[in-house]
Structure formats: C-alpha cells, structure tokens
Amino acid sequence: MKKKEYQDDDGRTVANMNVEGFRWYRPQSERKEKPVSLSKSDRRAVYYAGLKTFLLPALCVLAGGIAAFLLCYFLWLW
C-alpha cells in the first residue's frame, strides 16, 4: 500500500510521538541533535528573558494573595 502524500506537509514536528512501546520507537542515541552553544551574553539574555516572563505573573499572584488576606483580616476584625 502506498503512503499518502500531503501537499501541506512541510516536515515539521508538532508533537514528539517517539514513545517507548510504540513500534516506531527509536532510542535517544539514534537521533542526531547538535548541542546548542551560547555565548556568555546570549546566556545572560536568555536568563533575564525567562526571569522577566516569570516575575510579573508571580508578583501579581503574590500581590493578589496579600490583598485577599488583608481584606479578609480587616473585614473580620471590624
């Protein structure tokens, strides 16, 4: 049986389906992936971008929790 060919398939992987137990499973050692080497300034930029991405939502959740605690605390004491 001939495999179907799709015109809109560009070969990108959306989800890794290499799961142990499937008949098409290939161990990690067979895949050829180059390690990414970043310069010191690139590593610093990635670190700070991740920190900025995490920090704002974390501060909002923390401020909301503190505001909720203070609101409950002062309403019950009043």
C-alpha positions as CSV (number, residue, x, y, z in Angstrom):
1,M,0.0,0.0,0.0
2,K,1.4,3.4,-1.0
3,K,1.7,6.1,1.7
4,K,-0.5,9.2,1.2
5,E,1.4,12.4,0.3
6,Y,0.1,15.6,1.7
7,Q,0.7,18.9,-0.1
8,D,0.7,21.0,3.0
9,D,3.2,18.8,4.9
10,D,6.5,20.7,5.4
11,G,8.1,18.1,7.7
12,R,8.0,20.0,11.0
13,T,7.2,18.1,14.2
14,V,4.3,19.4,16.2
15,A,4.4,16.7,18.9
16,N,7.1,14.2,19.6
17,M,5.5,10.8,19.1
18,N,8.7,8.8,19.9
19,V,7.2,7.0,22.9
20,E,8.6,3.8,24.3
21,G,6.3,0.9,23.5
22,F,5.2,2.1,20.1
23,R,6.5,0.1,17.2
24,W,8.2,3.1,15.6
25,Y,10.1,4.0,18.9
26,R,13.8,5.0,18.4
27,P,16.0,5.4,21.4
28,Q,17.6,8.7,22.1
29,S,21.0,7.5,21.0
30,E,19.9,7.1,17.4
31,R,18.8,10.7,17.0
32,K,21.4,13.2,15.8
33,E,20.9,16.6,17.6
34,K,23.6,19.2,17.8
35,P,24.1,20.7,21.3
36,V,23.4,24.4,21.4
37,S,26.3,26.6,22.4
38,L,25.5,30.1,23.5
39,S,27.9,32.9,24.2
40,K,28.0,34.4,27.7
41,S,25.9,37.4,26.6
42,D,23.3,35.2,24.9
43,R,23.1,33.0,28.0
44,R,22.5,36.1,30.1
45,A,19.9,37.4,27.7
46,V,18.0,34.1,27.9
47,Y,18.2,34.0,31.7
48,Y,16.8,37.6,32.1
49,A,14.1,37.0,29.5
50,G,12.9,33.9,31.4
51,L,13.1,35.9,34.7
52,K,11.0,38.7,33.3
53,T,8.5,36.3,31.8
54,F,8.1,34.6,35.2
55,L,8.4,37.6,37.5
56,L,5.3,39.7,36.5
57,P,2.7,37.0,36.9
58,A,4.4,35.8,40.1
59,L,4.3,39.3,41.6
60,C,0.6,39.7,40.5
61,V,-0.3,36.4,42.2
62,L,1.6,37.4,45.3
63,A,0.0,40.9,45.5
64,G,-3.4,39.4,45.0
65,G,-2.9,36.9,47.8
66,I,-1.7,39.6,50.1
67,A,-4.6,41.8,49.2
68,A,-7.1,39.0,49.7
69,F,-5.5,38.1,53.1
70,L,-5.6,41.8,54.3
71,L,-9.2,42.2,53.1
72,C,-10.4,39.2,55.0
73,Y,-8.3,40.0,58.0
74,F,-9.6,43.6,58.4
75,L,-13.2,42.7,57.5
76,W,-13.4,40.1,60.2
77,L,-11.8,42.4,62.8
78,W,-14.0,45.3,62.0
